[in-house]
């Protein structure tokens, strides 16, 4: 089995996490323990769960962690929307970041389907 670092979906979600860190560094300081923390944790959780799932011994466990990754990715998607609606990120940034979320979600679905076979 391939290492998690070689998976396109892991690479994309890792890059997304790095972008989230950069993006949230410009959020208001009073969001440090709220939105910033939540968004960063969700963004990190996606590649972390991909990596952890890749290390599991059974297909069922692997799929479960990919499901967790997909859930975290959807959390990022919503938190980006909230950030946009609060005026913390621009519409163009929101659209670019959520397009990445959509691609990650589709890739996770395909990877899960491939594991089933």
C-alpha positions, 0 to 999 in steps of 0.5 A: 500500500502507498504511503499517505504522503503519496496520496493526491488527496492527502497532499491537497488536504495538507496544502489546504491546512497550510492555507487555512493557517495562513488565512486565519492568521489575519482573522481578528484576535478575539477569534483566536479561541473560537473560529480560528481554533475550530477552523484550524483543527478541522483543517488539520483533521482532514489529512490526519485522518487520511494518514491514520486510516492508511496505517490501519490494518483492515479495510473497514477501519481505513474507510472509517477514518476516510469518513472522519476525514470527509466530515472534517473537510465538510466542517472546513467548508462550513467554517469558511462560509461563516468566515466569509459571512462575518467579513473575515475572508473575501468572496474570491478566497472563499470560492477558491477554498471551497472549490478545494474542499469540493475536490477533496471530498470527491477524492475521498469518495473515490478513495473509499470506493477503491478500498471497497473493491 
